[in-house]
Amino acid sequence: MEQQDFPATHEPTSEMVRFFDERTRRHIELVQMCLHKIASKTEHRAELLERAKVHDQSKYSDEEWLPYVWHTESHRCRQSGESFHLPDGMKERIRGAIQHHFSSNRHHPGFHGEINDMTEVDLIEMVCDWTAMAIEMGGDSARAWADKKVGSHYPFNEEKRKFIYDVIGLLEECGVGDSRAEYDRNPDK
């Protein structure tokens, strides 16, 4: 993706950058925790531990960083009820960054030409990503998200669906949802 120079009005505030950094770091830590917990329960331990080291690092790339800072701020403002407007052209940059992110990270179905080509490692990382998001949003499991999206938005075959729900069950058995309390107590961890 070609880098473009944007006017100073596209420069995020230091508070926006700080929030993006903290939120992204916490998200990555939650995904890493999930991957570490499940790694010992599968035959994919080594590969899952490698995935934990690089999860979502593309968000710090030139193609993604600035749009994701703005995207994260827009979500924060929407959740808190604050008024917020993206600068001209940023909505398109955000769409491009999301597309870049999906096409650069195997744990996103958009990386794959055919969704059912996702490997077990891809699916485990995807479920860990969903679980981290659930914890961030006040939940404790990816089950509700999967119930809503698997089959409709994500047309996995029956074998992949079963595997996804098995992984969700393993994470629930590991007590990953208990991390919610730790997450709430230590927002700056």
N, C-alpha and C positions, 0 to 999 in steps of 0.2 A: 504494500500500500504506500503510495507516495505521500510524504509528509508535506503538509501545507502550513504556511504561516498564517496565524489568525490574529485579528486585532487584539489589543490589550483587554478589551471587554470580555474576551474568552478566557482570560487568565482566572483560574479559581482563586478564592480567598485562602489564606493560610488555614482558616477554620475548616473549610471544605476539604482541603488536602489532609489535614489532621484526622478528620472524621473518616475519610476514605481509607487512610492508612490503618487506623484503629479497627474499623469495621472489617476490612479485608484481612488483616492479620488475625483477628479473632475468628473469622470464618475459616481461614486456612487451618488454624489450630484445631478447630472443631472437626474439620474433615480429617486432619492428621490423627486426632484421637480416635475417631471412628475406624480409620484404616488400620491403626495399630491394634485396636481391640479385636478386629475381625481377622487380622493377618494370621494370628496363631490358630485360628479355627478353620483355615483353608489350606489347600495345597499351593496357594499362590503367595505365600508369605513374602518371599524376597521381592517379587514384582510389586506387591502392594506397598511395601516399605519404600521402594524407589518412587512409586507414584506419590506417596506422602511427602517426599522431599520437593516435588515440583508442582504440586497441585496449584492451579490458578496463577502460576508465575507470569503467564502472558499478560495479566492485568497490569503489569509494570512495564510492558513493552511500549515503544513509541506509538504503535497503532492503537493501543487500548487505554493507556493511562489517562490522558486528558478527558476523553469522552466518559470513561468510567467514573472519574471524580465527579463530573456533572451528573451522571446517571444516579450515582449513589446519593448525592445531595438532593436530587429531585425526589427520590424515594423517602429520604429522611423527612423532607418538608411535607410530603403528602401524608406520611404517617403521623406527623405532629400537628397537622392542620395549618401549617404555615403557607403563606402565599409564595409561589416560586415560579419564575419564568426562565426558560432556557434561552441563551443568546442565539441570535440568528445563525442558522446553519448547524447548530449543535445537535439537533434531533437527528439529522442525517449522519453526523459523525458518530453518534451513539449507536445508531442502527448498524453502521459499518463496523464499529468496534465489537458489537455483540456478534455479528456474523464472523468476524475474525476470530473471536474467542471460541465460538462453537466449532469453527473449522480447524482450530489449532489444538484442541484438547479432546483426547479420545473419550473422556467420560461424558461428553455431550453427544446425544444422538445425531446432531447436525454434522458431526465430524465424518460420519459414515454415509456412504452412498445408499446403503440399505441398512435400516435400523437393526435388523436381526443379524447383521455381521458383527455387532458388538461382542467382544469376548467377555468371559466371566470377570476378568480383571476390570474391563471397562465398566461393566454393570455394577460391580462392587463399588468402584469409585463414584459412579453416578448416584447410587443409593446413599453412600456416605455424604455426598454433596447435598442431596435432598434432606438427609437427616440433620446436617448442620444448619440448613436453612430453616427447617422446622423448629429447631431449638432457638434460633435467632428470633423467630416469629412468635415464640411463647409456647411452642408445643414440645413434644418429647420423642416423636417418631415420624418417619417419612410415610407411614401407612396412609394417612389421610390424603396426602398429595398423590400417592400412587393410586389410591382408590379413585381419585378424581381424574387422573391423567393417563394411566396405563390402559391401553386399549382404545381410548378415544383420541387423545392428542398424540400419544406414542403407541403406534400399532405393533407392539411386540407380539411374536407368536406365543403359543401356549407354553412352550418350554422356557422361553425367556421370562414370561410373566411369572411362572412358578419360581424360577431362580430369583427374580427380584424380590418376591414376597418371602422366600426363604432367607435372603440376606437381611431384609427388614426384621424378620423374626429373630435372627441371630443377634442383630444389634440391640433389639429390645431385651433379649436374654442377657446380654452383656451389661445391661443397665445403663446404656448410653443416655437414655432419657433423664437419668439421675444427674447428668451433667448440667441440666437446666439450672439447678440451684447454684452450682458453682459458677456458671456463666453469669447469672444475675448478681451474685456477690462480688465478682471480680471483673467489672467491665473494662478495666485497664490492664488486665493480665496479658 
